[in-house]
Amino acid sequence: MNSPSFWGNGGGISPRTARRLTLAGVVLAVLMIALTLVFFVSGKTDYLDGQVNVRQQQEDSRFKLNVSYKLEQLQPSLAYAAGFMISPEGELPVAVSDPVFITGVTSYQLQEEITIMQEGNYRLLMYYYPLTDPVMRTTKPQLLQLRYTVTPQVTPPPDETQWYDASTPTPSPSPPPTPTPTPTPTPTPTPSPRQTPKVSDLPTVVPATPTPSPSALPTAPSAALFSTYPLNTRYYYFQMTDNEKRLFSEMYDAMAAFASSVELKGSYTQEEFKRASFVLEFDCPEILYQASEDGARISYHYWSSTGKLSSVEFVYSMTKAEADRTFNQVMDKIRSMQRQPGFGATDFSKQYTIYKYLIQNNYYDKEKDFCAMANSAWLLGYSKCSGYTRALNLALRYYGIQCCEIWGDTYDNGVISPISHLWTGIKLDGSWYHCDATWDDPISDDPNYDPFARSVPVLPYLNLNDDRMMRARSIHPNVIFDVPTCWNTQYNYYKTIGALIPAGSDAKTSVHNALTKAYQNGDNFFAMSFESARDYQTVMASLVEYLKSWRYGSTRYNGCSWTYKAEANLLYVYNIGFR
């Protein structure tokens, strides 16, 4: 029987990318194991001089740590890898992020920002090693005692607009408008009393076109693009005020027309711009030509005298002709989903068909063009978390299913991932669920991962409630609208296929029943998800014993492989042999 493999990932990184180790990454992994043994077994004392400089700040329930260390006496001819490790006291050290590679210098100031999700005692150290001779040197692990100085409270996100401009410049105030001089009226000559003027001789008065009042401006865009799917399938749009909808509509119509800028007709504050821009960013998957998912595409000008917006400018990632062609190709692909096997009348069958198609026809890549937009997953065969999410949401909405993008953070052992993440909230039969196509992508580069297992959708993140999904996640602090509450389990994937094990079930019987069902169906695999974390732990502790004790008539178990995902209480057994 093959050894079990751990199938895990973090942040916005897919399982596929998490397994793609560079040579330096392999070296780092080996050295981390050695480092762990040194720390916890031999009591290492050969440390670098000095300690890591730490500046900490509490933000609500999080701790922001700015850490730095100056490396000295480096050889310019060598290449080094360096970074920081941190872990809760008594646990294995975890690299904060990928190592920094250094060459051509004699000294280097290493810096990193670390976010810690909860108070407690943590061990921090800096490491570095030359790539040609990987002997790791570290600072002495120093104890950080993180304690809340004030009771954490849920507060509104800070007033900032960095999503909309990656370089976060301070908006340049436009000069106050130059008043238009009122022309001096030309006196009308008094006609001679002896002459009666003809009608044709009288001056023609053309009435001025009145400027519409703000309340007369539309609260929904007029562009045809906005009608790609039913209005009631949107989510954040309905949380805007009427005036925010007016600003949103002016910006949306300008983007749909590929205008480089728009002079605003209404009266809008910078806070209203932030909220309307958020909706453009996270509630409009049909806009395929935004320059980047980080929002470096929309900027605005405002009157310095009032602070109100005067105009908005846009940057696009493709031409209008390219955008029109790409949009038509994407929608043709989405319409073709109706011909996929299993596409049925229920919203769940539609979701499952689209979801499975996307994860089986894409691989994770966060570097390529358009990877953050829906067209990457529908047309190009690769995507990142935002691309998977927007591709799924565009199709769900086209078929009349309400859904939304959920922006969040992922973390492990209290340490937040440096990469934020995006996944889908979906409404089925009146209840909301979480689903994450990125983390359910089964494609793997691991040569030991069985090819058959790649073709079987395990889907641990399809339609989870808050209790299951949010165990290692949190909503990003810059989310300025309410996200849906997900409490139901009716459409949990494992419940729909009869593989969600109720709390309190007999562990041995559950494994035996799964093996029996696999044998009867002619399958050599089964998957189980447990409602109770305690039941899951019981099964994992005695899995080999349970498998070996199974009988079905004269048929016996004859070896297998398995993988698991602890945070989802998921066990997947494959390559099962029967004799």
VOGU-3710 file (C-alpha; in Angstrom, 3 decimals, decimal comma):
1> mnspsfwgng> 0,000/0,000/0,000  1,335/3,430/-0,915  1,994/5,946/1,802  -0,675/8,593/2,295  0,119/11,969/0,762  -0,901/15,322/2,197  -2,961/17,350/-0,251  -2,908/20,941/0,908  -2,576/24,504/-0,245  -2,744/28,021/1,126
11> ggisprtarr> -3,796/31,515/0,259  -4,702/32,062/-3,360  -2,333/29,262/-4,436  -3,801/26,201/-6,130  -2,738/22,634/-5,258  -1,000/22,511/-8,627  1,190/25,537/-7,957  1,847/24,527/-4,360  3,562/21,369/-5,659  5,665/23,108/-8,284
21> ltlagvvlav> 8,914/23,515/-6,307  11,973/25,207/-7,740  15,399/23,859/-6,872  15,766/26,575/-4,280  12,386/25,614/-2,856  13,440/21,988/-2,566  16,626/23,028/-0,828  14,626/25,232/1,532  12,207/22,395/2,325  15,076/20,030/3,170
31> lmialtlvff> 16,841/22,653/5,244  13,642/23,460/7,138  13,384/19,809/8,175  16,996/19,844/9,294  16,439/23,143/11,057  13,444/21,724/12,894  15,463/18,748/14,094  18,222/21,059/15,267  15,801/23,266/17,201  13,751/20,579/18,835
41> vsgktdyldg> 16,344/17,832/19,262  19,887/19,103/19,605  19,440/22,617/20,982  21,370/24,633/18,385  23,612/27,389/19,740  25,623/28,462/16,624  23,497/31,467/15,715  24,139/34,635/13,771  24,893/37,771/15,736  22,006/40,039/16,642
51> qvnvrqqqed> 18,270/39,577/16,491  15,528/40,368/14,077  14,272/43,924/14,469  10,511/43,847/15,092  7,965/46,649/15,061  4,429/45,545/15,874  1,045/47,197/15,673  -2,404/45,895/16,577  -5,160/46,415/13,990  -8,490/45,169/15,341
61> srfklnvsyk> -7,897/41,449/16,023  -4,717/41,250/13,931  -1,085/42,061/14,593  1,021/43,697/11,885  4,717/42,866/12,302  7,359/44,763/10,330  10,512/42,662/10,646  13,992/43,375/9,316  17,554/42,103/9,580  20,764/43,323/7,937
71> leqlqpslay> 22,916/40,587/6,415  26,634/41,388/6,427  29,811/39,878/4,937  28,097/38,422/1,869  30,247/37,397/-1,090  29,145/39,248/-4,257  30,054/36,266/-6,433  27,586/33,991/-4,646  23,782/33,788/-4,790  21,922/33,530/-1,496
81> aagfmispeg> 18,367/32,719/-0,443  17,042/34,419/2,694  13,817/34,950/4,555  11,978/34,794/7,858  10,250/31,948/9,694  7,606/32,197/12,392  5,421/29,750/14,272  3,340/29,496/17,414  5,542/28,533/20,333  6,218/24,791/20,375
91> elpvavsdpv> 5,233/24,198/16,739  7,324/23,697/13,611  8,748/26,840/11,971  6,927/28,071/8,855  8,476/30,237/6,134  6,605/33,542/5,930  6,861/33,649/2,118  9,096/32,520/-0,745  12,796/33,240/-0,086  14,424/36,414/-1,364
101> fitgvtsyql> 17,342/35,755/-3,731  20,412/37,963/-3,230  23,551/38,284/-5,340  26,227/40,850/-6,247  26,291/42,652/-2,882  28,253/42,472/0,354  25,305/43,412/2,595  21,532/43,360/2,297  18,655/44,733/4,366  16,022/41,980/4,519
111> qeeitimqeg> 12,484/43,192/5,301  9,043/41,587/5,495  5,558/42,407/6,765  3,795/39,593/8,641  0,146/39,519/9,687  -0,768/37,380/12,730  -4,439/36,542/13,188  -4,555/35,993/16,956  -2,678/36,764/20,146  -0,238/34,265/21,658
121> nyrllmyyyp> 3,448/33,394/21,929  5,374/33,043/18,654  8,964/32,184/17,716  10,618/34,300/15,003  13,947/33,876/13,217  15,798/34,926/10,057  17,544/32,353/7,845  19,863/32,496/4,850  22,073/30,133/2,853  24,216/30,164/-0,335
131> ltdpvmrttk> 22,615/28,252/-3,210  25,919/26,599/-4,133  26,554/25,255/-0,632  23,219/25,049/1,214  24,350/25,315/4,830  21,652/27,304/6,584  22,533/30,007/9,089  19,875/31,505/11,348  19,379/34,030/14,085  18,494/32,763/17,522
141> pqllqlrytv> 14,716/32,181/17,706  13,243/35,081/19,646  10,022/34,967/21,594  7,237/37,342/20,589  4,476/37,742/23,146  1,569/39,209/21,213  -1,198/40,473/23,457  -4,212/42,616/22,661  -3,759/46,094/24,116  -7,412/46,853/23,427
151> tpqvtpppde> -10,352/44,527/22,972  -10,691/43,802/19,235  -13,850/45,261/17,715  -15,396/44,971/14,326  -14,820/48,359/12,734  -15,476/49,737/9,273  -12,559/49,394/6,850  -10,151/52,347/6,685  -10,928/55,178/4,305  -8,522/54,359/1,522
161> tqwydastpt> -8,602/53,777/-2,199  -5,522/51,699/-2,853  -7,491/49,010/-4,745  -8,186/51,479/-7,478  -4,619/52,562/-8,070  -1,799/50,095/-7,408  0,710/52,884/-6,792  -1,724/54,638/-4,423  -0,946/58,200/-5,435  -2,756/61,008/-3,720
171> pspsppptpt> -5,330/62,176/-6,254  -4,226/65,428/-7,841  -6,883/68,037/-7,139  -8,290/69,638/-10,218  -8,322/73,425/-10,159  -11,608/75,029/-9,203  -13,777/75,493/-12,266  -13,298/78,782/-14,008  -16,635/80,578/-13,942  -18,077/81,149/-17,379
181> ptptptptpt> -18,548/84,924/-17,841  -22,118/85,995/-18,349  -22,297/87,688/-21,749  -23,503/91,262/-21,794  -26,879/91,241/-23,510  -27,099/93,170/-26,728  -29,880/95,749/-26,408  -32,753/95,213/-28,768  -33,336/98,367/-30,824  -36,655/100,035/-30,215
191> psprqtpkvs> -38,686/99,800/-33,395  -39,934/102,953/-35,054  -43,495/103,661/-34,012  -44,395/104,048/-37,648  -43,302/100,454/-38,504  -45,004/97,242/-37,405  -42,372/94,480/-37,257  -43,011/91,314/-39,186  -42,955/87,986/-37,366  -39,984/86,917/-39,469
201> dlptvvpatp> -38,057/89,940/-38,235  -38,366/88,979/-34,569  -35,300/87,277/-32,999  -35,509/83,481/-32,621  -35,108/82,455/-28,958  -33,638/78,930/-28,523  -34,396/77,596/-25,034  -31,340/76,329/-23,148  -31,143/72,565/-22,455  -31,564/72,213/-18,699
211> tpspsalpta> -28,900/70,292/-16,745  -30,578/67,227/-15,224  -30,855/67,225/-11,465  -28,933/64,418/-9,686  -32,166/62,638/-8,799  -33,106/62,526/-12,511  -29,963/60,530/-13,445  -30,513/56,771/-13,969  -29,637/54,309/-11,195  -28,891/51,502/-13,662
221> psaalfstyp> -26,543/51,580/-16,659  -28,065/51,851/-20,138  -25,278/49,882/-21,860  -26,372/46,554/-23,373  -23,454/44,876/-21,576  -25,235/45,422/-18,259  -28,088/43,179/-19,494  -25,825/40,173/-20,126  -27,691/38,424/-17,304  -30,754/39,200/-15,135
231> lntryyyfqm> -30,395/42,135/-12,741  -31,565/40,054/-9,759  -28,497/37,801/-10,056  -26,199/40,650/-8,989  -25,363/41,044/-5,303  -23,313/44,044/-4,143  -25,150/46,349/-6,573  -28,269/46,219/-4,378  -26,330/47,404/-1,314  -25,467/50,766/-2,890
241> tdnekrlfse> -27,462/53,914/-2,204  -29,317/55,500/-5,116  -26,610/58,126/-5,540  -23,881/55,463/-5,542  -25,872/53,622/-8,234  -25,947/56,828/-10,304  -22,163/57,131/-10,089  -21,774/53,426/-10,822  -24,016/53,821/-13,881  -22,045/56,778/-15,240
251> mydamaafas> -18,758/54,856/-14,869  -20,191/51,566/-16,210  -21,645/53,196/-19,339  -18,330/54,973/-19,978  -16,399/51,705/-19,665  -18,870/49,876/-21,916  -18,262/52,567/-24,561  -14,480/52,349/-24,049  -14,331/56,032/-23,109  -10,967/57,140/-21,752
261> svelkgsytq> -12,727/59,468/-19,298  -16,134/60,748/-18,283  -17,128/64,182/-17,003  -19,563/63,373/-14,217  -23,064/64,829/-14,299  -23,982/64,062/-10,705  -22,566/65,209/-7,383  -20,480/62,457/-5,745  -18,119/62,126/-2,785  -14,848/60,202/-2,755
271> eefkrasfvl> -16,410/57,648/-0,394  -19,203/57,066/-2,919  -16,527/56,547/-5,576  -14,861/53,902/-3,425  -18,105/51,984/-2,992  -19,165/52,242/-6,647  -15,677/51,150/-7,774  -15,855/48,149/-5,444  -19,040/47,045/-7,218  -17,363/47,461/-10,615
281> efdcpeilyq> -14,475/45,339/-9,332  -16,340/42,563/-7,544  -19,837/42,475/-9,066  -19,270/42,773/-12,826  -17,582/39,624/-14,217  -18,855/40,553/-17,689  -16,275/43,379/-17,920  -13,373/41,409/-19,390  -11,020/44,274/-20,206  -10,191/45,829/-16,866
291> asedgarisy> -6,462/46,452/-16,779  -5,764/44,485/-13,611  -7,637/42,890/-10,754  -5,780/45,125/-8,309  -7,660/48,060/-9,759  -4,852/50,116/-11,369  -7,331/51,129/-14,039  -9,654/53,791/-12,584  -8,577/57,200/-11,308  -10,565/60,294/-10,520
301> hywsstgkls> -10,271/64,081/-10,196  -12,149/66,188/-7,707  -12,811/69,847/-6,993  -10,473/71,061/-4,270  -13,094/73,546/-3,099  -15,791/70,944/-2,379  -14,066/67,555/-2,454  -16,695/66,348/-4,935  -15,657/64,326/-7,989  -15,367/66,081/-11,340
311> svefvysmtk> -14,263/63,292/-13,695  -13,118/59,663/-13,853  -10,453/58,184/-16,144  -10,081/54,572/-17,303  -7,331/52,256/-18,561  -8,181/49,118/-20,542  -6,264/45,917/-21,214  -7,505/45,442/-24,797  -9,085/47,371/-27,628  -12,839/47,582/-28,114
321> aeadrtfnqv> -12,663/45,272/-31,148  -10,689/42,716/-29,141  -13,096/43,047/-26,217  -16,177/42,556/-28,395  -14,686/39,499/-30,077  -13,543/37,994/-26,749  -16,905/38,626/-25,082  -18,795/36,875/-27,908  -16,447/33,886/-27,720  -16,894/33,639/-23,944
331> mdkirsmqrq> -20,676/33,805/-24,168  -20,717/31,153/-26,917  -18,732/28,900/-24,590  -21,108/29,560/-21,703  -24,157/28,830/-23,884  -22,551/25,534/-24,926  -22,673/24,315/-21,309  -26,304/23,335/-21,957  -24,978/20,500/-24,119  -22,688/19,139/-21,407
341> pgfgatdfsk> -23,682/15,798/-19,810  -25,548/16,293/-16,551  -26,707/19,848/-17,280  -30,268/19,666/-15,964  -33,216/21,736/-14,877  -32,094/22,423/-11,292  -29,721/25,213/-10,334  -27,461/22,706/-8,572  -27,106/20,551/-11,706  -26,185/23,659/-13,704
351> qytiykyliq> -23,669/24,752/-11,090  -22,104/21,287/-10,837  -21,750/20,944/-14,617  -20,141/24,372/-15,058  -17,959/23,996/-11,957  -16,636/20,593/-13,008  -15,969/21,794/-16,566  -13,903/24,778/-15,395  -11,681/22,862/-12,999  -11,084/20,008/-15,446
361> nnyydkekdf> -10,176/22,315/-18,341  -7,849/24,765/-16,589  -4,633/24,918/-14,646  -3,569/27,531/-12,119  -1,266/30,303/-13,343  -1,070/33,737/-11,745  1,473/35,260/-14,123  -0,085/35,081/-17,588  -2,147/37,746/-19,340  -5,823/38,028/-18,367
371> camansawll> -5,430/35,374/-15,637  -7,597/37,500/-13,316  -10,539/37,749/-15,711  -13,278/35,333/-16,808  -11,986/34,961/-20,365  -8,797/33,234/-19,175  -10,680/30,231/-17,768  -13,228/30,064/-20,601  -10,860/30,500/-23,552  -7,206/30,185/-22,546
381> gyskcsgytr> -7,083/27,107/-20,296  -5,424/28,796/-17,317  -6,448/31,156/-14,553  -5,844/32,384/-11,023  -8,379/32,503/-8,211  -10,101/35,656/-9,460  -10,282/34,263/-12,995  -11,824/30,964/-11,861  -14,333/32,861/-9,711  -15,362/35,373/-12,378
391> alnlalryyg> -15,667/32,686/-15,053  -17,943/30,652/-12,789  -20,012/33,654/-11,680  -20,539/34,961/-15,219  -21,956/31,579/-16,273  -24,072/31,133/-13,137  -25,655/34,548/-13,612  -26,287/33,886/-17,302  -28,376/30,885/-16,214  -30,262/32,990/-13,670
401> iqcceiwgdt> -28,432/31,931/-10,478  -27,558/34,698/-8,004  -23,959/34,652/-6,851  -21,173/36,950/-5,680  -17,408/37,200/-5,382  -16,074/36,829/-1,832  -12,707/38,462/-1,158  -10,837/37,000/1,788  -7,626/35,867/3,435  -6,447/32,352/4,198
411> ydngvispis> -4,170/31,392/7,068  -2,459/28,438/8,687  -1,546/28,148/12,375  -2,649/31,745/12,863  -0,262/33,094/10,214  -2,062/34,881/7,378  -1,098/34,157/3,774  0,581/37,107/2,015  -1,707/36,450/-0,985  -5,402/37,275/-0,646
421> hlwtgikldg> -7,972/34,963/-2,216  -11,274/35,101/-4,125  -14,059/32,536/-4,219  -17,786/32,295/-4,981  -20,911/32,665/-2,883  -23,935/31,029/-4,554  -27,644/31,075/-3,716  -29,467/27,761/-4,221  -33,144/27,361/-3,298  -33,026/30,437/-1,074
431> swyhcdatwd> -29,843/29,552/0,872  -26,276/30,726/0,346  -23,193/28,464/0,078  -19,452/28,891/-0,439  -17,671/27,209/-3,355  -14,035/27,545/-4,420  -13,167/26,352/-7,938  -9,500/27,292/-7,487  -8,900/25,039/-4,517  -11,012/22,275/-6,060
441> dpisddpnyd> -8,851/22,183/-9,195  -7,608/18,567/-9,290  -4,734/19,045/-11,757  -1,394/18,155/-10,195  2,250/18,167/-11,270  3,145/15,659/-8,550  4,402/12,503/-10,353  3,302/10,404/-7,375  -0,272/11,662/-7,625  -2,211/8,965/-9,418
451> pfarsvpvlp> -3,455/9,995/-12,917  -6,802/8,357/-12,223  -7,198/10,519/-9,117  -6,726/13,633/-11,257  -9,802/12,777/-13,325  -12,102/12,217/-10,326  -13,607/15,439/-8,931  -13,006/15,294/-5,184  -14,496/18,783/-4,661  -14,036/19,394/-0,928
461> ylnlnddrmm> -14,967/23,081/-1,406  -18,243/22,694/-3,319  -21,127/24,287/-1,389  -19,876/24,604/2,184  -21,476/26,562/4,996  -19,642/29,184/7,075  -18,670/26,646/9,719  -16,781/24,506/7,205  -15,405/27,147/4,851  -14,289/29,779/7,344
471> rarsihpnvi> -12,192/27,540/9,613  -9,011/28,784/7,936  -10,306/31,912/6,206  -11,526/35,389/7,007  -13,200/38,143/5,032  -10,690/40,710/3,796  -10,766/43,905/5,914  -11,210/46,045/2,785  -14,549/44,444/1,923  -17,000/47,331/2,410
481> fdvptcwntq> -20,285/45,514/1,790  -22,049/42,678/3,578  -21,223/39,170/2,381  -23,902/36,462/2,492  -24,372/34,252/5,546  -24,057/30,575/4,627  -25,630/28,164/7,112  -27,339/25,386/5,102  -25,815/21,989/4,187  -28,521/20,761/1,788
491> ynyyktigal> -26,371/21,185/-1,326  -23,032/20,263/0,215  -21,457/18,143/-2,516  -20,798/15,171/-0,251  -24,316/15,280/1,088  -25,731/15,193/-2,448  -23,728/12,038/-3,306  -24,437/10,369/0,038  -20,866/10,646/1,334  -21,337/13,212/4,140
501> ipagsdakts> -21,004/11,213/7,346  -23,326/12,510/10,110  -21,812/13,359/13,480  -21,756/10,421/15,879  -21,663/7,726/13,180  -19,626/4,599/13,884  -16,244/5,205/12,237  -15,488/1,598/11,280  -18,949/1,025/9,837  -18,688/4,222/7,781
511> vhnaltkayq> -15,440/3,062/6,142  -16,816/-0,440/5,531  -19,984/0,962/3,933  -17,921/3,174/1,628  -15,761/0,226/0,535  -18,829/-1,903/-0,085  -20,460/0,787/-2,208  -17,272/1,251/-4,248  -17,002/-2,515/-4,849  -20,668/-2,835/-5,862
521> ngdnffamsf> -20,370/0,115/-8,293  -17,189/-1,247/-9,858  -15,175/1,747/-8,573  -11,686/1,645/-7,127  -12,067/4,845/-5,123  -14,318/6,520/-2,574  -14,449/9,863/-0,786  -15,885/10,720/2,617  -16,508/14,035/4,350  -17,323/14,108/8,060
531> esardyqtvm> -19,622/16,564/9,820  -17,650/16,031/13,020  -13,927/16,774/13,250  -13,666/14,240/16,089  -15,163/11,458/13,920  -12,751/12,377/11,122  -9,770/12,153/13,498  -10,963/8,763/14,760  -11,117/7,379/11,215  -7,698/8,750/10,270
541> aslveylksw> -6,121/7,243/13,389  -7,438/3,728/12,615  -7,883/3,819/8,822  -5,489/0,950/8,002  -7,141/-1,296/10,583  -10,629/-0,506/9,236  -9,593/-1,149/5,628  -7,933/-4,488/6,385  -10,928/-5,751/8,367  -13,420/-5,232/5,494
551> rygstryngc> -15,136/-8,274/3,970  -17,786/-8,628/1,287  -18,574/-12,298/0,935  -15,265/-13,840/-0,040  -13,868/-10,548/-1,364  -11,252/-8,735/0,674  -9,425/-5,422/0,547  -6,009/-5,599/-1,152  -4,277/-2,235/-0,727  -4,875/1,380/-1,777
561> swtykaeanl> -3,568/4,920/-1,751  -5,192/7,830/0,018  -5,031/11,551/0,466  -6,831/13,872/2,848  -7,670/17,481/3,629  -7,896/18,031/7,355  -9,578/21,448/7,366  -12,420/20,005/5,247  -12,657/16,724/7,258  -12,130/14,968/3,917
571> lyvynigfr> -10,701/11,513/3,190  -10,173/10,318/-0,392  -9,144/6,682/-0,946  -8,174/5,574/-4,463  -6,333/2,788/-6,327  -8,264/0,314/-4,174  -7,419/-3,325/-4,844  -9,887/-6,160/-4,230  -9,112/-9,888/-4,123
//
